[in-house]
Structure formats: C-alpha cells, structure tokens
Amino acid sequence: MSNCLVAQSGGPTSVINATLAGVVKANQLNPVYDIVYGGLHGVEGILQEMLVDLTHMSEMDNLILKQTPASALGSCRYKLKRANVKDFERIVEVLRKYNIETMFYIGGNDSMDTVAALSEYAEAHNITDLRFVGCPKTVDNDLMVTDHCPGFGSAAKFIANTALQTWLDVNVYTRQEVFVLETMGRDAGWLAASACLSGIVDLVVLPEIPFNKEVFLAQVKKHIDTKNKCYVVVSEGVKYPDGNYLAAGEAKNDGFGHAVLGGAGQAVRQLILDSGVASRVKVQDLSTAQRCHTTDQSLVDVEESFKLGMSAHMRSMDKSFTGNMVGVKRVSNHPYNVEYFATKASNVANHVKHFPAEWMLPDYAGVSQEALDYMRPLINGSPVIHYNEGVQAYLKPFYLKK
Amino acid sequence: MSNCLVAQSGGPTSVINATLAGVVKANQLNPVYDIVYGGLHGVEGILQEMLVDLTHMSEMDNLILKQTPASALGSCRYKLKRANVKDFERIVEVLRKYNIETMFYIGGNDSMDTVAALSEYAEAHNITDLRFVGCPKTVDNDLMVTDHCPGFGSAAKFIANTALQTWLDVNVYTRQEVFVLETMGRDAGWLAASACLSGIVDLVVLPEIPFNKEVFLAQVKKHIDTKNKCYVVVSEGVKYPDGNYLAAGEAKNDGFGHAVLGGAGQAVRQLILDSGVASRVKVQDLSTAQRCHTTDQSLVDVEESFKLGMSAHMRSMDKSFTGNMVGVKRVSNHPYNVEYFATKASNVANHVKHFPAEWMLPDYAGVSQEALDYMRPLINGSPVIHYNEGVQAYLKPFYLKK
C-alpha cells in the first residue's frame, strides 16, 4: 500500500478545514492509504518535508476541525513556477521518500494551477505513480466550472447577517446617515452581492463594472432624499473606468502580482462627503473576519466542503485520477441538491468567474431574483458549534504543535 | 388603572431589545398596566407623542425581539438639560395625556441621568403620580454600581471569538505579521480586555492608562523576535500622556461632548510600521458590528437583559419606586448566579466604571486571572437563533412601521 498527502494553500476560509476533515474521515472509513500525511504551509512546507501524520485523528478532533477557521495545516503564497524545474523534482523526491501516491491540494485559483502544473510535469516525465488532486476553496466564489466554491456560503452568511444587523443599528437615530459596508472581492463581486440576501441593501457596487461616480452619487442622493438613510455595499476591488482602484492609495502587491486592496469603503465615504450629498458616513470594513467567522457557519457550506474532501479521496482510488479538481454541481434548486464531479484543474486555474452582468440591477440598485435564488441555498442552516465557556472550541493548528 | 411607557436611548446593543421584551412580557404575565406604550426615539420622540402600543405583542414577536439587534423603538442622542424646563413640562404633559404612570428608560450613562433628572423634577414639583425607572444597557460595561451591563456579554463574546478566529487566520502564513484588532471603548477598556478571553492576545492596550509608545513597541518587537507574529488589541479610546487620542486625526464631536473616535488601530499600525519593528501590519476595526452582532449572542446576556426588564416592571408596582435603576448583582461565580437590585439612577449617571488598574498586567501583556474570571460567565451560552433561509429573523423596527 501507499500513503497520501493533504495540504492547503491560499487565503483561509471558515470551512477549508472541513475539506481536510473529509479527506481524513474518508480514509478512516475506507483505508485506501496507510498514512494520511498533512503537509504544512502548502508546497512551501512540502519542499522542506514538513509533514504531520493525520491518519488516526479522533472523531472529536475531526468534528472540531470542521468548525476551526483558517488552514489548520498552514498556508502559503509560494507559487510553483513551471520554469523552476528544481521545485518539481524536489516535490517528487519528497513524495517518493514518504511513499506518497496521491497529493490533495485544497486551495483556490493558484492552487489549481499548482495541481495542473504538477500533473503536467508528471505526465511529461512519465511519472505514472503520483496523482495530484485539487479541492476548491475560496470565499470569493470566483472559480470556473464548479457551481460555487466551498467557503463562499459561510462568508456570504456572515456578510448578509452583518448587513442586516448594522442596518438595524444605523437606522435607530433620526439623523441623516449613510452606511458603507466593505467586503472582500478583488476581481469578482460575489461577496458584495451576497449582502443583498439581507433584503436591506440600497446600493451595491461590484468590481465587474467600472465605477461611475456621478450615477452612484445621484443614487445615494435619491435614497437620502427619500428616507434620510442609505445603505451601501462596496467590494474592495471596484475600479474607475481608467483602471485605478477606488482604494488606489492603498494598492500594494502580495508577491503573486495581485494588488492588495483595502479602503474602498473609506474611498466611497470620502466621495460622498466631498460631494455634499450627505454629511455623515459610517464605514464597516469586514476585513479578515469575513473569511474566518465560524460561530455562524453555513451548514450547507460545511457539509459540502466535508463531502467534497471525501469525494476527492474516494475518486483518487482510480490510478488515472490526476490533474483533476473535484467540483460541486447543482442538480436542483427546489429542493436544493448537489452532486460532486471532476474537471481538469487546468480548466479552473488562472480564470475568474465573474458575477454575471445580467444579474446586476442597473444604477447599483442590487442584484436580480435569479442571483438571490442562486446564492440563498448556499447560506442555509447552522451547524451546532461547540464552545468552551463562550469561546468556540478549535483544533490547535498543526503547524504550531510541538 | 393606568399605563406605562418604555423607551430606549443611546447606542444600540445586541440585547437592548431583550430588556424591552422583558417589560412587555412581565405586563402580560401580570397586567399592572392597561397599555404598554413604546416611545419612539427616546425622549426625542416622547416630546413629539410618538408612541406605539406594545401591550399585546405575540409570543413569537417577543421571542424574535430578543434576537433583534439595535433599539427596535429607535434611539436618540437628545440630552434632557435640567435648565430646559419646557422639556420636562412637556414630558409630564405627554405622560398625563396618555395616562402613563411609569416610564421605563433603557439606556446608558446619559439615560440614567435622564431618569434622575425627571424624578428630581417630579419631586421638586410635588408630582407623585409619575415614576421613572432606568434599565441599564451598554456594550462598554462602564456603568457604576451594577456588577456588569446588559449588552457587554454579547459584544465581548463576539470580540473574543473574532480575536480567536482572526488569530488563526493571521497565523497560517510563515511570514512576519502583526494583527491589530480595534474595539470600541471610549473611556473604559472592558471591550478590549474581553478579547483576552480568547487566550491568544499578546498585547492589549486599554484607555485607562496613558499610552507609552516605547514600552509598547518594545513588546511588539519581543513577540516578533520570538515567534514572528504579534496579536494586538487596542481600544478606540487610548490616549497619549498629553491627553491626545492615538486616533487624534479622527476626533470629532457627537453633540454630547464626547469625542467620536475611530482609527486607533490604524494609528497603532502606522506606529509599528514607522518604527521598523515589523513591516506587515493588518488592522481589523470591529466597528458597528461588535454592538449589533446577534447571530452569536451570549445566552447569559440575553436572559439577564430580559429578566432585568421583568424585574423593573415588577418593582414599579411600588408607587414609591422612582428615580431608580435596576442593576445586576453577582451572588456567586461558581456556579455563576445573579440577583437584581435597585439603586438610585443618580448613583450611576455621569460616572464611568473603569477597568481596574490592578486587573491589567504590566507592559500590555493582558489581564489578570481575576479579570478573566469576572468576564467569562458573561459570554456563556448560545441562544437558539431563528433564521429565514440563512438570514436571522428580526422584528421590523417600530419606528419604521406604517
């Protein structure tokens, strides 16, 4: 027999560990592999042989792992470059040293590129004893082919509920007030759009369309004139027609060639204040909390993430199953039902699934019923969360142990 | 028979409506009053006769009200000034017009001053048929006499859990990183201190002691040198020894003579970057969400807030019960148990209960075991939250109806 390896990469989500728990549990139910290794800090740690043994994880640890946010194995932003052959050789060397046959990689866009690159390398070098399998995760919901991405539902649930709660808060005074909620979403507007599930959003600004300042301010004015309040949601990645980010002052680089954003909410606030449309604007930037809030996970999201990990493990019994990502296919919406399927990781890597233009209402007025129907089942249900005297139980990250 | 009136004032909390629900429920269990009026937007609305009838609130509405954040009756920042006799005359006029015998006022420091001022006015003018009763609420936990304040427990639970969750998030990468969590707390450090319940906080900066930049930066450096990470919690109200706020650039005025703060987290970030101690600092400002997050309320907080409202109603049967605030007294900590008691609202008004100096560890290292023992029971338990397809159910604010 042989072993397998699971690792995580990219930005954490509140359910990325549920997929890890699914792989581990699947191997306990059907021990295809002798040892389930966890690779610490993604490919970065695998290159350094930083492995832990997850094979005999207890039932309770598996349960708590599902409610532990952020990558319990650690993450990395290290990108495997196809030109850097030494890295590929080293990974193959490490996998063989530990008798690892299958490597599961849980991540987003870049991680699916890693899966594609590794399987291409293996194929080009006639390496037939190693398999590379991708499991999607991203709060951004911007991966192609899969109906939606594990991690999105829980983030969307937090965003929609926080939108409702802060709307109730901002309404209590009679004074004129604009509230701006900033969500993540560098390239795709899914997270900002999810706020509309609350039913209270007046204006939503997505990164898919160039920002029209005049139209936007006119809409803010319309709401202020009507009810003295305006609730705005803005995605961090919104750009002006010239390609500059609203939050341009904050633009940086994270090493992947992505701009590190933040401050679109403050930029919108300043625009409104400068225009004189309103004199009081509050901003809530949901920041890191939106991708790691676990005390109110979506049950659908947790369960799908877990099953996706199981599905990946079960499919990997097929010796030809490599270079694939396991995705979620929506079979029906009423009742909501899904199937799991496989697609080439290369179909997913380096693409972005944008929020559809036809789902956006004109003049920032929100999203269509079809969009709401698509998103609503993904935030449904609440898992039982285990607490220790008011603070959620969590599994200590493997990279911090010892 | 006669009627009563309930109103809310000051900044919302996630359980201020539980106290309202308690007053309404108590009158259904024991109809001391014919009609329970709700006054919209605090004294501001009462002056304008903006009243709604809450007497026959359904059991389900009462239940949902307990999980609805922010003042369902609306709030105000209007301060009743003792010199402004016309306001007092007008309030008495409105109360008499609606045959209201008791006015319950749910609020913080300023609201307790309103209760004190109204009862003093009544006494000075030999008005013996009107009673004014205060119910405390504030996320800041800074009211005197009462052991703790309704609203603090739920905010503290959100803060402690978000601290844990963002700490797990920020740890996943191997890179050097400082995370700064900013909490509310203009004068008192209770909310910032509550983050320490998570067990992961490296440094906590409270407004009670003047900020020592050198000591703080040395501590950040110590943590960075040891583990490449540092988790900092800072209260919005932290000041330099010269009395200037860390977030001085943002200082404004809210009409009550309070500085409106925000940006202490960003200020700390800039200090760290400028010092060269670390080159990567993330900030999460919990902002409005911390006082209205209801999907993860503290059960202890919800139940105490509700019972406090009931206690106020029941005590008001005593015709001499006026000018009082009902507070919470801790009877024992193991097991946690409380009683409700009354104190003169004037004992509470215009004072601030600071986080005790003896509960702060030196060099920003956190809070003492005694402090944790005091706070921990207040965040305990999770009520069953009712959802409509992933978004929490809520009672539509009374001030938005019709």
Interface residues (C-beta under 8 A of the other chain):
Chain A: Q8 P12 S14 H41 E44 T68 P69 A70 S71 G74 S75 C76 R77 K157 A160 N161 T162 L164 Q165 T166 L168 D169 V170 N171 V172 Y173 T174 F179 L197 S198 G199 K282 V283 Q284 D285 L286 S287 T288 A289 R291 C292 H293 T294 T295 D296 S298 R376 P377 L378 I379 N380 G381 S382 I385 Y387 E389 G390 V391 Q392 Y394 P397 Y399 L400
Chain B: Q8 P12 S14 H41 E44 T68 P69 A70 S71 G74 S75 C76 R77 K157 A160 N161 T162 L164 Q165 T166 L168 D169 V170 N171 V172 Y173 T174 F179 L197 S198 G199 K282 V283 Q284 D285 L286 S287 T288 A289 R291 C292 H293 T294 T295 D296 S298 R376 P377 L378 I379 N380 G381 S382 I385 Y387 E389 G390 V391 Q392 Y394 P397 Y399 L400
